[in-house]
Amino acid sequence: MHRLIGPGGPAFGLFLWLPLVVACAWPVAVLWERRAEERHQREIAGLQRHRQETNLKLLVLQAQIEPHFLFNTLASLRALLHEDATRAEAMVDALVRHLRAVLPVVRTDSAASTLSDQLVICASYLDIMANRMEGRLAYVIDVPQPLQQTPFRPLMLLTLVENAVKHGIEPKVGSGRIRIEAERIMDTAGFAVAVRVIDNGVGLSRSVGHGLGLRNVREQLALCYGNRAALSLVSPPEGGTIACLQIPLDGFELI
Amino acid sequence: MSPTALVAEDEAPQRRELCRMLASRWPELQIVAECSDGSAAIAALHAHRPTVAFLDIRMAGASGLEVARQACNMAHVVFTTAYEQHAIEAFEVEAVDYLLKPVTVERLDRTLQRLRTRLSEAPKDIGTVLEAIRLGFRCARSADIPWITASLGNSIKLIATEDVLFFRADEGCTWVVTRLEKASIRTPLKELLPALNPDVFWQIHRSVIVRVSAICAVRRNELGKLEIVLHDSEEALPVSQAFRWRFRGM
């Protein structure tokens, strides 16, 4: 049987087999590595796809301009054209600012959006509404300068402000006020920014409700921050409503 | 006697614009009341008994539809709205007058023409269309409820239905329990149940509705009664005889 190994005995056998083993193992190893590489690529592609889907989902959640708002604004504008050209002009400017910020097709990249950008959008919306409601709506924005540079996802704050007008002030007979404020807070997970929209309107009614806009905000928060962000709405005993958005300040250094 | 009109619109510039257009397109029409909210419109309606009432649908105090219910046999009603798909469809079907905002001169002329020919007749009974719209709004609303506004101490708080672990009825009030808090609503379970997704929430007792995914285990307590233990709550929930079938085979 030993003869089968070859004339040189075990040593020769080793010389014969080693290159053979290497020759066979080499392609296997290369193949193995290529497989791993492919798998890795697939994973990356998968992650990219997931990211794209998330972005797409976020875009859908953000796309919102209410026909009711647009037509009523144009109806007011039609009135102001006859009565007060200066006010009409200011209204057109505010409407254009608002549309540029809100219309998905003309909106610029959202990744770099800051709290300051969002406050500008809220202000143009509130300017339009104050003009339309003529004295029935007043507003104040009080956010400390350093906090204004906080990265802030687009249009979530606007949803809270729209809600304050639509469900707080508009149903109220007489006039109302809205205040937007922000502060840096410390919670169990680290630093966070809390932005509050406070109105003195009719308050939440004790019933079951819809709030599609608020649902969108909640979904956006979940997609972007998991369970580290929070949205809350409370009507205190003295009336009105306080809406609060709390967002983690991951590694964002205040200047 | 010249015809009279009431104009109810909560946004002042739009109210003035409609009055201005009416004055120019129908000079004989005398505007007797300009109202900025629904309650004021109802009061003015009874005080002035106008021939025509122009009513915005969305107003504080009382909606245009509520004002119209009062106006039904008194005045010819013309609704104004920026966009209310559901109502507009109903108006079309019942041939009820309405104006889309912003109001154009052409469209206003058509409406005024129709009104002039109808002045001698009694106002059209629009009860059916109002009822249809009311039901339509209610249908659109009862699909599902993402939010519940509940009392928490002296405050009222908005709670996402997604966060609710269970509802428990107790002496005339319904407790809404989440991982973090316990608030109360006045809606009885009976009314709540149809509004909840039956795959997500199960009724397990006359007084308990529970989120299925919150259930950790089903066990028998020391009295031999079936009860449920939850992942995120200390409270054990009773399962009554009538709902035991849900857990058969578990």
Interface residues (C-beta under 8 A of the other chain):
Chain A: E66 P67 H68 L70 F71 N72 L74 A75 S76 L77 R78 A79 L80 H82 E83 N131 R132 M133 E134 G135 E170 P171 K172 V173 G203 L204 S205 R206 S207 V208 G209 H210 G211 L212 L214 R215 R218 S232 L233 V234 S235 P236 P237
Chain B: D10 E11 A12 P13 Q14 R16 E17 R20 D37 S39 R58 A60 G61 A82 Y83 E84 L100 K101 P102 V103 R141 I145 P146 W147 I148 T149 A150 S151 L152 N154 S155 I156 K157 L158 A160 E162 I185 R186 T187 L192 A195
